Amino acid sequence: MAICPNCGKQITFLKNYVYNSIAEYNFDGQDYEFVDCLSVGHEEYCCPECGYKITEDEQQAKKFLSG
């Protein structure tokens, strides 16, 4: 289990904030169906307890969570 370097709490996941993304939907004339969400910009992986930014890189986020 990972420990946040800012608040010291044990965490099992990080919040991923994507500041530029493209959401793709299918529209049949009445309803929308979600297809995909593409990250095309800046991302942050943050502590879910205090919001502290751990990293901006997915591989570093995985490494942090695995200990």
N, CA, C and O of each residue as an XYZ file, in Angstrom:
268
protein
N       0.836     -1.177      0.000
C       0.000      0.000      0.000
C       0.883      1.242      0.000
O       1.885      1.302      0.712
N       0.507      2.221     -0.793
C       1.280      3.455     -0.908
C       0.906      4.431      0.208
O      -0.200      4.387      0.746
N       1.838      5.298      0.538
C       1.611      6.331      1.542
C       1.862      7.693      0.898
O       2.911      7.915      0.293
N       0.908      8.591      1.028
C       1.044      9.931      0.460
C       2.177     10.668      1.167
O       2.200     10.715      2.397
N       3.121     11.247      0.413
C       4.225     11.979      1.028
C       3.793     13.314      1.656
O       4.548     13.917      2.418
N       2.587     13.764      1.335
C       2.112     15.037      1.877
C       1.310     14.843      3.172
O       1.613     15.467      4.189
N       0.289     13.979      3.134
C      -0.583     13.829      4.308
C      -0.270     12.588      5.137
O      -0.744     12.463      6.266
N       0.528     11.665      4.583
C       0.922     10.470      5.315
C      -0.118      9.369      5.381
O       0.099      8.358      6.050
N      -1.251      9.541      4.699
C      -2.299      8.519      4.728
C      -1.984      7.397      3.741
O      -1.363      7.618      2.702
N      -2.428      6.186      4.093
C      -2.277      5.045      3.202
C      -3.345      5.138      2.116
O      -4.516      5.381      2.405
N      -2.929      4.941      0.862
C      -3.860      5.042     -0.260
C      -3.688      3.843     -1.177
O      -2.589      3.304     -1.310
N      -4.781      3.429     -1.811
C      -4.762      2.291     -2.722
C      -4.995      2.702     -4.167
O      -4.910      1.877     -5.076
N      -5.292      3.989     -4.379
C      -5.515      4.493     -5.735
C      -5.176      5.979     -5.769
O      -5.068      6.628     -4.729
N      -5.013      6.500     -6.968
C      -4.786      7.930     -7.173
C      -5.926      8.488     -8.014
O      -6.483      7.779     -8.852
N      -6.272      9.735     -7.800
C      -7.229     10.403     -8.674
C      -6.465     10.893     -9.893
O      -5.385     11.471     -9.772
N      -7.034     10.658    -11.066
C      -6.421     11.072    -12.329
C      -7.235     12.219    -12.909
O      -8.394     12.044    -13.287
N      -6.615     13.397    -12.977
C      -7.260     14.568    -13.562
C      -6.686     14.799    -14.952
O      -5.472     14.914    -15.121
N      -7.569     14.864    -15.948
C      -7.178     15.126    -17.327
C      -7.712     16.504    -17.691
O      -8.921     16.739    -17.669
N      -6.798     17.415    -18.027
C      -7.205     18.799    -18.262
C      -7.605     19.095    -19.700
O      -8.199     20.141    -19.964
N      -7.303     18.227    -20.612
C      -7.779     18.321    -21.989
C      -8.114     16.917    -22.452
O      -7.243     16.048    -22.498
N      -9.360     16.694    -22.790
C      -9.765     15.377    -23.250
C     -10.843     15.514    -24.317
O     -11.488     16.553    -24.453
N     -11.015     14.447    -25.058
C     -12.046     14.390    -26.087
C     -12.951     13.214    -25.751
O     -12.494     12.075    -25.657
N     -14.226     13.493    -25.573
C     -15.204     12.441    -25.323
C     -15.922     12.135    -26.626
O     -16.378     13.040    -27.324
N     -16.017     10.846    -26.946
C     -16.670     10.422    -28.186
C     -17.982      9.723    -27.834
O     -18.017      8.832    -26.986
N     -19.063     10.144    -28.500
C     -20.391      9.564    -28.299
C     -20.997      9.207    -29.646
O     -20.681      9.833    -30.658
N     -21.865      8.204    -29.662
C     -22.711      7.918    -30.810
C     -24.079      8.519    -30.513
O     -24.599      8.365    -29.408
N     -24.664      9.203    -31.495
C     -25.988      9.803    -31.339
C     -26.908      9.246    -32.404
O     -26.615      9.364    -33.593
N     -28.029      8.633    -31.996
C     -28.942      7.988    -32.938
C     -30.183      8.835    -33.246
O     -31.156      8.328    -33.805
N     -30.150     10.091    -32.890
C     -31.291     10.960    -33.116
C     -32.088     11.220    -31.847
O     -32.835     12.194    -31.764
N     -31.925     10.338    -30.852
C     -32.634     10.510    -29.581
C     -31.706     10.390    -28.378
O     -31.794     11.179    -27.437
N     -30.826      9.410    -28.412
C     -29.976      9.126    -27.261
C     -28.501      9.153    -27.634
O     -28.115      8.961    -28.787
N     -27.691      9.400    -26.603
C     -26.243      9.372    -26.749
C     -25.700      8.107    -26.095
O     -26.150      7.707    -25.021
N     -24.736      7.489    -26.750
C     -24.056      6.322    -26.192
C     -22.567      6.644    -26.102
O     -21.933      6.964    -27.107
N     -22.015      6.557    -24.895
C     -20.596      6.831    -24.695
C     -19.759      5.785    -25.420
O     -20.040      4.590    -25.324
N     -18.728      6.226    -26.147
C     -17.838      5.331    -26.878
C     -16.453      5.315    -26.239
O     -15.942      4.248    -25.897
N     -15.843      6.486    -26.074
C     -14.464      6.529    -25.591
C     -14.130      7.929    -25.088
O     -14.794      8.908    -25.428
N     -13.093      7.995    -24.277
C     -12.563      9.267    -23.815
C     -11.057      9.251    -24.041
O     -10.356      8.378    -23.528
N     -10.569     10.203    -24.800
C      -9.157     10.250    -25.148
C      -8.470     11.389    -24.409
O      -8.948     12.523    -24.414
N      -7.364     11.081    -23.785
C      -6.569     12.100    -23.108
C      -5.645     12.738    -24.134
O      -4.836     12.051    -24.758
N      -5.762     14.049    -24.309
C      -4.939     14.729    -25.306
C      -4.131     15.865    -24.703
O      -3.539     16.664    -25.428
N      -4.104     15.938    -23.383
C      -3.397     17.056    -22.768
C      -2.766     16.695    -21.444
O      -2.379     15.551    -21.201
N      -2.675     17.679    -20.613
C      -2.024     17.602    -19.317
C      -2.806     16.706    -18.348
O      -4.027     16.822    -18.243
N      -2.103     15.813    -17.642
C      -2.706     14.945    -16.645
C      -1.970     15.069    -15.324
O      -0.775     15.364    -15.286
N      -2.706     14.837    -14.232
C      -2.109     14.783    -12.908
C      -2.668     13.580    -12.165
O      -3.853     13.265    -12.277
N      -1.810     12.912    -11.408
C      -2.208     11.800    -10.547
C      -2.034     12.280     -9.118
O      -0.923     12.585     -8.684
N      -3.162     12.345     -8.377
C      -3.170     12.997     -7.066
C      -3.685     12.077     -5.964
O      -4.426     11.125     -6.212
N      -3.272     12.392     -4.751
C      -3.745     11.692     -3.570
C      -5.254     11.899     -3.429
O      -5.720     13.035     -3.505
N      -6.029     10.827     -3.226
C      -7.475     10.979     -3.076
C      -7.878     11.579     -1.726
O      -9.022     11.997     -1.549
N      -6.947     11.622     -0.783
C      -7.250     12.156      0.551
C      -7.009     13.658      0.653
O      -7.859     14.390      1.159
N      -5.848     14.125      0.171
C      -5.495     15.542      0.346
C      -5.350     16.309     -0.971
O      -5.239     17.535     -0.957
N      -5.350     15.605     -2.109
C      -5.248     16.264     -3.408
C      -3.830     16.561     -3.868
O      -3.637     17.147     -4.934
N      -2.830     16.165     -3.076
C      -1.431     16.422     -3.423
C      -1.067     15.740     -4.741
O      -1.371     14.564     -4.942
N      -0.415     16.482     -5.637
C       0.001     15.920     -6.926
C       1.203     15.007     -6.718
O       2.266     15.454     -6.289
N       1.026     13.723     -7.025
C       2.089     12.735     -6.905
C       2.972     12.757     -8.148
O       4.198     12.770     -8.039
N       2.353     12.760     -9.334
C       3.091     12.730    -10.593
C       2.190     13.167    -11.736
O       0.978     13.307    -11.570
N       2.797     13.382    -12.903
C       2.055     13.669    -14.136
C       2.216     12.521    -15.136
O       1.754     12.620    -16.273
N       2.865     11.442    -14.720
C       3.203     10.334    -15.610
C       2.523      9.044    -15.146
O       2.627      8.677    -13.975
N       1.829      8.356    -16.053
C       1.111      7.130    -15.708
C       2.036      6.039    -15.190
O       1.698      5.351    -14.227
N       3.188      5.870    -15.809
C       4.126      4.830    -15.370
C       4.644      5.124    -13.960
O       4.803      4.206    -13.155
N       4.905      6.392    -13.658
C       5.333      6.767    -12.317
C       4.206      6.549    -11.302
O       4.469      6.179    -10.157
N       2.968      6.773    -11.710
C       1.825      6.539    -10.839
C       1.717      5.047    -10.499
O       1.473      4.683     -9.348
N       1.897      4.197    -11.499
C       1.864      2.746    -11.266
C       2.980      2.321    -10.322
O       2.768      1.511     -9.420
N       4.169      2.873    -10.536
C       5.315      2.556     -9.689
C       5.061      3.003     -8.244
O       5.368      2.272     -7.302
N       4.502      4.200     -8.075
C       4.196      4.723     -6.746
C       3.211      3.807     -6.020
O       3.413      3.478     -4.852
N       2.147      3.397     -6.710
C       1.123      2.572     -6.078
C       1.604      1.163     -5.745
O       1.122      0.541     -4.798
N       2.552      0.668     -6.524
C       3.046     -0.692     -6.273
C       4.087     -0.738     -5.155
O       4.524     -1.814     -4.748
N       4.474      0.420     -4.673
C       5.399      0.457     -3.540
C       6.767      0.657     -4.000
O       7.690      0.716     -3.187
